[in-house]
Amino acid sequence: LAMDRTMIPLGSCTMKLNATAEMIPVTWPEFGNLHPFVPAEQAQGYQELIAGLEAMLVEATGYDAVSLQPNSGAQGEYAGLLAIRAYHASRGEGHRNICLIPESAHGTNPASANMCGMKVVVTKCDANGNVDVNDIRAQAEKHSANLAAIMMTYPSTHGVFEEDVVEICEIIHAHGGQVYTDGANMNALVGLAKPGKWGSDVSHLNLHKTFCIPHGGGGPGVGPCAVKAHLAPFLPKAFGEHGVRTAGTGNGAMVSAASFGSASILPISWMYIAMMGRDGLRKATQVAMLNANYIAKRLAPHFPTLYTGRNGLVAHECILDLRPLEKLSGISAEDVAKRLIDFGFHAPTLSFPVAGTLMVEPTESESKHELDRFIDAMIQIRAEIQDVIDGKLDRADNPLKHAPHTAVQVSASAWAHAYPRELAAFPLPVLKQVKYWPPVARVDNVHGDKNVMCACIPVDAYKD
């Protein structure tokens, strides 16, 4: 099930449809077959590519220098925090080890801070999903002598813009700390706002999200670390005397085994930015936010959006709250996620950052037709939930509790369920014309999580 067939609305993962033109250079041996440690004079094309991409990312973010070494967003976080620690140490303040992290931050943030030897202090959010500025101020004052940084996600994982982001930066700087802005949600910022201009000191970017490198199936990724000038000397250094050196390489600790990480896929982001241009990138951001708000508004009568900004709008993603419906019907967010497979959709992000919710991010890749197709599916699912509430469908034996339905199940001679086969396989008429058949029926998630090792039968069972 791929992006050319259906939207994959994974919140905070920015699953875009990638243009073939962006992908073609990856197949060229000049990029794909070059060893990362060849002498610099043998990699002048890569040098031009890397320098050009760094300059593009500097312009897009408002920072002063970029390292392309990190191979993932989490590794980019790690590189950024190492730069902060090295910066403090260079000033004789190596004791600074407190990292403030709001509740709405990405889950990798506290893990990265711990890996860097920092102590995490979690700050509160208000009822609307915004960070609690007063709590940040209080914690910054409390830990002023040892404050190293704050890690905040902007726009937040709750899908809202933090209106007080400039004030937050000023508070942290006033107490000697650095501001780390998680760049995973840059798809709501490119062309409209630059973290480096509002007071942030460092961000990681996800080229495999915002800048179009596909990352379905787990990779590969590139998580550049972008910093202001005072942190540039502490970016990851190049490997030994080998590889291409550019202005974006500092003298800090290496975070990858190659100077420029997954360099062979950098042409994808270079092509994306070059072909889109300034105006195209800005429009992509605007359309991404428009699409998210369109979904939130159209689904509002059926599934309320948990968090919105001051004007009732979201950023690039919306969190649909299914918890009230679960109390009435027994239908969980997981049931809805699995039922969406019957409609030919990959599920949104399930139960993150709030348990019992679905976080939807359509991106700018989806047409209004595709958005409407998803919305129609969700409205039909809501109607099925209502039938459970009203007693028209059994609370245990209904199409949501047994989703997804395979072709083998639906076409078998025996049908054990109280609901009709047609409702199972073709809940909307359009599915009779275009239908994705899941190859696997419902899986017990909890059992799978608790039994991660294969329970293989012994070899001697094959004797006969």
N, C-alpha and C positions, 0 to 999 in steps of 0.2 A: 504494500500500500504506500504509494509514493506521492510526492508533491505535485507531480504532473497529472495525478488522478483525483486528488482530493486535498482540501486544506488540512494541515496538521497544526491545530491551534494550541500548541504547547506554550502556556504562559511563561514568560521570562526566558524562553528558549529561541524565540524569533526564527522559526523555521520558514525560510524564504524559498520561493521557486528560483532556481539558479539558471541563468541564461546559458545556452550552449556556447555562445561566443566567449563567455568568461572561462569556461571549462576547457576549451580546446588547447590553450597553451600548456596545460598540465601534461598533455600527451606528447609534447615535443621533447625529444631526447636532450636538446640543449638545456632544458630545465630539469627534466626527470632523471637524467643519467649522470649528472655532475656530482662528484664526491664533495662533501662539505668541507674537506680540508685541503682542497687543491690550492696551489699558490694563487695569490690575489690577481696576478697578471693573466691568469687563465680563466678568470671569472668576472671579466669587466662588465658583461651584460647583466649578471646578477647584481653587481655593485650599483649599476644604474637603476635597476629595478628596486633594490632595497632602499637606496637613497631617495628615490622618487616616492615610494610608498610611505617612508617615514615622513617626508615633507607633507604629503597629503594628510596623514593622520595628525601631524602637528597643527595644520591649518584647521582641520575639522574639530579638534578638541580644545584649542587655545593653550596647549602646553608648549614646552620649549624643546623637548627631546623625547625620543621614543626608542625602546629596545624591542626588537622583534624576536628575541630569543625564547621567551616562554612558549611552551607548547599547548597551553590550555588557559582558560580564564583563571582557574585556581592557582596555576603556576605564575600567572601575571600578578595576582594578588600577593603571592609569596615574594616575588621580585620587588614589588612596590613597598612592602613592609620591611624587607631587608634593607632597602634604600633608606627608609625612614630611620631604622635602627642605626645604620652606619652614619647617617647625617647627625643624629644626636650624639653618637660616640665621638665624632670628629670635633664636636663642640665641647667635649668634656662632660656630656650629660648622658652617658651610657646607662645611667640608672633609670632613665625614663622607660617604663615598661607597661604602663596602663593603657589599654585600648578600649575606648567606649564603642559599643555596638548597639544601635537601636534594635528593638524587637522586630522591626520590619525589614531588617537587612537580609541579604542572601545567606543561606546556611553555610556556605563555604567560608564566610568571613571569620567567624570565631575559630574555625579549624585552622585557617591560615595564620591568624594571630597567635594561636597556641604554638604552632610550628616554629614561629619566630621568637618564641620565648616570652611572649607578652601575656599579661594577665587580663582576661576579658571582664569588663564591667558592662552589663546589659542595661540600657536605658529604656524608658517606657514610651508607649504610644498612646494617643488619646482615642476616644471612641470613634473618630472619623478615620482612623488609620494613619494620622500624621504623627511624626515624632514629637515627643513632649519636650519642647525647647527649655522649659523651666527645669525639667529633670536633667537635661544635658548640662545646663548651666550649673546646677547643684553638684553634679558628679565631677564636672571639670574643676570647680572650686575645691571640692573635697580632695581630689587627687592631683591638684595643681603641680606639686613638686615632682611628681613622677609621671605626669601625663605624657604619653608618647604620641597618641593619635586617636582619631575617631574614624571608624569605617561606616560610611552610610551609603545607601543605595538610592540613586536619584534618576528618574522617578522611582519611588519606593516599590518594593515587591507587592505592596497593597494596591498598586496601580494608580497612585496619586502623586502629584508634584508637591514637594515640600516647599511651601511658600516662604518659609523662614530660612532657606538654605544659606543665604549670605550672612545672616545673623549667627547661624550655627558656626560658620567658618570663623567669624570674628571672635566668638567665644573661645573656640579651641586655640586659635593663635594667641589670644590674650594670656592663655595659661601655658604657652610654650609648646603646644602640641601641633601635629601636622594633620591635614585633612585628606583622608583617602576616600574617593568617591568610586564606588563599584560601578564599572561601566557596562555591566551586562544589559542595561536598559537604554543604551545609547540610541536604539532605534526610535526613541521618542525625542531625541535631541539633535541629531545631525542636521546641520543647516539652520537650526533655530537657536541653539544655545551651546555655549562652550564651557565645560567645567573649569578649565584653566583660567577663565575670565571672571568667575564669580567667587574665587577665593580658594578653590580646591588645589591641593599640591600634587596629587598623584591619582591616577586611575589605571585600571587595566581595561582593555577593550577586548571584545570577542569578535575576531575577524570571521569566525564560523557562525556568527549570529548577524550582527549589524552589517557586516561588510561581505556577506554573501558566500563565504566558503560553506559548502553543505556539511552538516554534521549529523545527519540521520544515521542511526546504527552505531553511534558512539565515537565518531571522529572522522578524519583527523581535525585537530583544532590549532588555532594560533591565538595566543592571548597577550598581545603586546602590552608593555608597561610604559605609560606616558607620564612625564613628570615636568614640573617647573624647573627652571635653570639651576636652582640651588641643590636639587636632588640629582641632577644629571650625572655628576661624577660618580654616583653610587649605583648607577644602572649596571646590569650584568656585563662583564667584560667578554671579549672575544677569546676563543680557545687558543692558548699559546701564541705562536707567531703566524698561525695559519688562518685561512679564511679571509673574507672581505671585511675590511674595517670601514665604518662610516661614522658620521658625527653623532649618531644615535647610540654609540657603544661607550659605556663608561668603564669604571675600574672596580665595580662591585663583584659580589660572588656570582659565579655561574649558576644557573638554575636548570640548564639543559646541557646535553652532551655535545651539541653543535652550536656554533656561534650565533646562528640565526634560525634555530629551531627547525620547524617544518618548512624550510625555504621553498621547496618545490611546489607548494600550493599558494604561495604569495601572489603569483600571476592572477589568480582568481579575483582577489580584492583589488589589485592594481587595475585590472580590466573593468571591474564594477565601478570604481570611483571615476576612472577616466571616461567611461562611456556615459555615466549618469551626469557628470558635471555638477557644478554648484547648484544650479536650479533643479536638476533632477533629484539630487540627494535631498534637498529641502522638500520637494513635493512628495517624495517617498515617505518622509517622516510625517508630513501632514496627512497623507492618505492613511498611513498606519493608525494614527490616532483617530481619524474620522471613522475608519472601519470598526475600531474597538468601541467607540461611542455609539455607532449605529447598532451593533449587536446588543450593547447594554440597554439602549433605549427601547428597542423592539422586543427584547425579552423581559423588560421590567414588569409587565403585567403577569408574567409567568414564573420568572425566577429573579428575585431582587438582587441587585448588585450590592455587595457588602460595604464597600468603601467608595466614596466619590469625593471630588474636590469641592471647593466652596460653591461653584456654580452647578453642581450636580453632574459634572463631567469626570471622566477617567482619563488616564494617559493612554498608553498603548495596549493596555490589557485591563480586563475586568474580572472580578471575583464573583461568581454566581453562588449565592448562599442556598444550599439545599437542606440545611439542618431543620428549619421549621417543617418542611414537607416530610422529612424522615420521621419526625415525631408523630405525624398524623397517619402516615402510610406504611412505615417500616421500610420504605425504599431509600437506599443510601446513595451518596454520590458515586460510589463504586458501581452500583447497579446501573446508574445512568451512563457512566463511562463505558461499561460493557455493552449496553443497549445501543449506544451510538455506532458500534461496529456493525450492527445489522443495517444501519443506514449508509454504511460505507465511509464512516469518518473515523479518523484517529481521535482518541479521547483527548480533551484538554488536560492540563496538569491537575492531578487528583490530590486533594487534601494538603496542598501547600500553597501559601504559607499558613492557611487556616484549615484545620481538620474539618471534614464534612462539606467542603466546597470544591468547585471547579474553577480554575483560573484560565481564562480564554484570551489568547493573543492571536488575532487574525493576520497581522502584518499587512503591508501594502500590496502583497502579491495577489491577494484575492479580489476577484471581481464582485460586483454587487450580486450577480447571479449566484456565485458560490456562497457568499454570505447568507443570502436568502435561503439557499438549500440547507445550510447548517441551522439557521433559525427555524425553518419549517420542521426539521427533525427534532429540535428541542421542544417546539410547541406540541408536536405529536407525543413526545415522551411525557410532557406535562399532562396531556390529556389521559395518557395511560395511568399515570400516578393518581389522577383524580378518580379514574375508574376503580382503582384499588381502594381509595378513601371511601368511595360511594358503595363499595361492595359488589360492583359489577365484575371485577376481577379478584380472584382469590389472593390473599396477602402473601401466601407462600408459592402458589402455582400461577405465576403471571409472566409475561414476556420479559419483564425487566429482571426478575430473579433468575431466569434461565438463559438470558442473553450471554453471548451471541449464539445464533442458530446456524448450523452448517447445512450445506446442501444435502449431505447424507442424512442428517436428522429429519429434515423437512420432507424429503422424498421417500423415506422409509415406509414400509407397509404399516408398521405400528406407530401410533402417535399417542403418547401417554398424558398429554397436558389437557387442561380444561379449556384453554384458549385455542382458537383455530390456527392452523398452519399459516394461513394467509396473513394473519396479524403478526405472526412470528417473523416471517420472511419478507413480507411486502406491506409494511405499515403505512407507506405512502404510495400512491399510484405510480409515481415516476420511477420507483424501484423496479417495476415490471419491464421497463425499457432499458435501464442501466442499473445493474446490480453487482456489488462486490460480495463475493461469498467468502466468509472467513474460513480458513482451513481447519481451525481448532475451535472446539466448543468451550464452554465455560471452564476456567481454571480456578482452583482454590488457591487464592493468593497467599493466605496465611500459612497453609500447609507448605506451599512452595518456599516461602521465606524461612520457615523453620526446618526444612529438610533440603538443604542446598546441595547435598551430595547425592550422586546418582545411586539409586538402589538397584544395582545390576544383578541379574541372576548369575549364579556360579557357572563357570565354563563347562563343568561336567554335565550341566543340564542339556547341553547341545549334543550329547553322545549319540542319541537315537536319531 
